[in-house]
Amino acid sequence: MIFFEHRYRQRLAQALRNQRILITGASSGIGREFALQVARAGANAILVARNRDELDRLAAECERLGGRARVRVADLSDVIECRRLAATVLREDGAVDVLVNNAGRSIRRPIMECKPDDFEDLMAVNYFGPLALTLGLIPAMLERSRGHVIQISTIGVQTGAPNFAAYVAAKAAAEHFARALRLELGNRGIDVTTIQMPLVRTPMLAPTRIYSAFPALDVERAARKIGWAVVKRPARLAPLWSSVLAVLHAVAPGLLQWFFDRLHDPFHEWMGRRHAHMESRRDAQTDAGESKGPKDAK
Ligand SMILES: NC(=O)c1ccc[n+]([C@@H]2O[C@H](COP(=O)([O-])OP(=O)(O)OC[C@H]3O[C@@H](n4cnc5c(N)ncnc54)[C@H](OP(=O)(O)O)[C@@H]3O)[C@@H](O)[C@H]2O)c1
């Protein structure tokens, strides 16, 4: 385990030597953990999100771990602000070598209950904002004939995701832009990677309590996927099982629908029971802890 950790850190350090990496959504979850991994590799990062306090705390932690970190506060759902951010970074920090479009937001809501704003809000933060930032930073990459754009997406784009229509549609737009970018600029030194993340245990899952019962990646392993993407620069990273479902959808969409119709609800009911069981075990442990407390105090 220590060997793999060491090798990862070494490879990431090599890949990021004398490079500037910009990470959006660095104040929480996957982006925050990846920023810490980048700092342990001794690299130079620009950390972007809205929450300045969190970013300042993270930057101090990054410096303590041996990295260098610069904080840039921006609302990435605002295209004008994204253009301004790109211009400020180029002017004051210099060209970005690796851009990680990680910031994002999801809404879990059935289509018939969605508010019109849901679709626009999620397009703004998951597609139009990152698009404006990428377009702002790409010219400087092209001038130097090198650069890497990493787009954080979701396996929902591969498998389809009931109740996440607004989110998955916005991520699909970002993915298709990333794909076109790679095809157009790949021969001019620009690499583009799309990472289709499975469920990851981060604050993003908190509003849906049942997700605590779902199998999910821990944040450290999710962040490492980004690290390996920085090192190896693949076109796409995704779990094998969701890629198999994507192939199934391409060759036999009816079959995938058949599975969804029969398995989606029973799976959620099973996870619901698992969640209830986990909650009751937690309550029992809390009660046991409380009843032990006064005795211990004697
Ligand atoms: N967790 C999962 O299961 C999962 C699965 C597949 C894909 N993903 C993707 O992974 C990425 C990271 O998600 P996470 O799970 O780490 O979520 P998270 O813990 O909720 O973090 C989201 C990050 O995005 C930033 N952000 C949100 N809205 C923003 C805005 N308008 N302007 C600037 N920054 C904004 C947040 O910072 P501020 O609030 O400080 O602005 C925060 O740093 C997202 O793109 C998400 O779609 C997550």
The ligand as an SDF file (V2000), in Angstrom:
LIG
                    3D

 48 52  0  0  0  0  0  0  0  0999 V2000
  -19.9210   12.8080   -5.4580 N   0  0  0  0  0  0  0  0  0  0  0  0
  -20.3330   12.0410   -6.4490 C   0  0  0  0  0  0  0  0  0  0  0  0
  -20.9480   10.9670   -6.2350 O   0  0  0  0  0  0  0  0  0  0  0  0
  -20.0190   12.4020   -7.8780 C   0  0  0  0  0  0  0  0  0  0  0  0
  -20.2890   11.4380   -8.8740 C   0  0  0  0  0  0  0  0  0  0  0  0
  -20.0220   11.7480  -10.1930 C   0  0  0  0  0  0  0  0  0  0  0  0
  -19.4890   12.9890  -10.5130 C   0  0  0  0  0  0  0  0  0  0  0  0
  -19.2480   13.9100   -9.5350 N   0  0  0  0  0  0  0  0  0  0  0  0
  -18.7060   15.2040   -9.9310 C   0  0  0  0  0  0  0  0  0  0  0  0
  -17.5100   15.4450   -9.2110 O   0  0  0  0  0  0  0  0  0  0  0  0
  -17.3260   16.8570   -9.0690 C   0  0  0  0  0  0  0  0  0  0  0  0
  -17.0100   17.1850   -7.6260 C   0  0  0  0  0  0  0  0  0  0  0  0
  -18.1280   16.8430   -6.8370 O   0  0  0  0  0  0  0  0  0  0  0  0
  -18.0520   16.5210   -5.2700 P   0  0  0  0  0  0  0  0  0  0  0  0
  -18.7660   15.2580   -5.0810 O   0  0  0  0  0  0  0  0  0  0  0  0
  -16.6730   16.6830   -4.7910 O   0  0  0  0  0  0  0  0  0  0  0  0
  -19.0240   17.6610   -4.7370 O   0  0  0  0  0  0  0  0  0  0  0  0
  -18.9160   18.7060   -3.5160 P   0  0  0  0  0  0  0  0  0  0  0  0
  -18.2110   18.1090   -2.3610 O   0  0  0  0  0  0  0  0  0  0  0  0
  -20.3010   19.2060   -3.3470 O   0  0  0  0  0  0  0  0  0  0  0  0
  -18.0080   19.8580   -4.1300 O   0  0  0  0  0  0  0  0  0  0  0  0
  -18.4670   20.6570   -5.1860 C   0  0  0  0  0  0  0  0  0  0  0  0
  -17.4410   21.7290   -5.4400 C   0  0  0  0  0  0  0  0  0  0  0  0
  -17.9080   22.5350   -6.5350 O   0  0  0  0  0  0  0  0  0  0  0  0
  -17.8730   23.9040   -6.1300 C   0  0  0  0  0  0  0  0  0  0  0  0
  -18.9420   24.6580   -6.7430 N   0  0  0  0  0  0  0  0  0  0  0  0
  -20.2690   24.3600   -6.7780 C   0  0  0  0  0  0  0  0  0  0  0  0
  -20.9400   25.3630   -7.3590 N   0  0  0  0  0  0  0  0  0  0  0  0
  -20.0230   26.3030   -7.6950 C   0  0  0  0  0  0  0  0  0  0  0  0
  -20.1100   27.5690   -8.3090 C   0  0  0  0  0  0  0  0  0  0  0  0
  -21.2880   28.0830   -8.7080 N   0  0  0  0  0  0  0  0  0  0  0  0
  -18.9790   28.2830   -8.4860 N   0  0  0  0  0  0  0  0  0  0  0  0
  -17.7910   27.8000   -8.0710 C   0  0  0  0  0  0  0  0  0  0  0  0
  -17.6350   26.5930   -7.5090 N   0  0  0  0  0  0  0  0  0  0  0  0
  -18.7510   25.8700   -7.3040 C   0  0  0  0  0  0  0  0  0  0  0  0
  -18.0490   23.8760   -4.6060 C   0  0  0  0  0  0  0  0  0  0  0  0
  -17.4290   25.0240   -4.0280 O   0  0  0  0  0  0  0  0  0  0  0  0
  -18.1840   26.3090   -3.3750 P   0  0  0  0  0  0  0  0  0  0  0  0
  -19.4700   25.8140   -2.8110 O   0  0  0  0  0  0  0  0  0  0  0  0
  -17.1880   26.8120   -2.3720 O   0  0  0  0  0  0  0  0  0  0  0  0
  -18.3500   27.2330   -4.5190 O   0  0  0  0  0  0  0  0  0  0  0  0
  -17.2450   22.6310   -4.2370 C   0  0  0  0  0  0  0  0  0  0  0  0
  -15.8970   22.9560   -4.0910 O   0  0  0  0  0  0  0  0  0  0  0  0
  -18.6060   17.5160   -9.5790 C   0  0  0  0  0  0  0  0  0  0  0  0
  -18.4060   17.9650  -10.8920 O   0  0  0  0  0  0  0  0  0  0  0  0
  -19.6060   16.3650   -9.5750 C   0  0  0  0  0  0  0  0  0  0  0  0
  -20.6060   16.5720  -10.5170 O   0  0  0  0  0  0  0  0  0  0  0  0
  -19.4960   13.6410   -8.2150 C   0  0  0  0  0  0  0  0  0  0  0  0
  1  2  1  0
  2  3  2  0
  2  4  1  0
  4  5  1  0
  4 48  2  0
  5  6  2  0
  6  7  1  0
  7  8  2  0
  8  9  1  0
  8 48  1  0
  9 10  1  0
  9 46  1  0
 10 11  1  0
 11 12  1  0
 11 44  1  0
 12 13  1  0
 13 14  1  0
 14 15  2  0
 14 16  1  0
 14 17  1  0
 17 18  1  0
 18 19  2  0
 18 20  1  0
 18 21  1  0
 21 22  1  0
 22 23  1  0
 23 24  1  0
 23 42  1  0
 24 25  1  0
 25 26  1  0
 25 36  1  0
 26 27  1  0
 26 35  1  0
 27 28  2  0
 28 29  1  0
 29 30  1  0
 29 35  2  0
 30 31  1  0
 30 32  2  0
 32 33  1  0
 33 34  2  0
 34 35  1  0
 36 37  1  0
 36 42  1  0
 37 38  1  0
 38 39  2  0
 38 40  1  0
 38 41  1  0
 42 43  1  0
 44 45  1  0
 44 46  1  0
 46 47  1  0
M  CHG  2   8   1  16  -1
M  END
$$$$
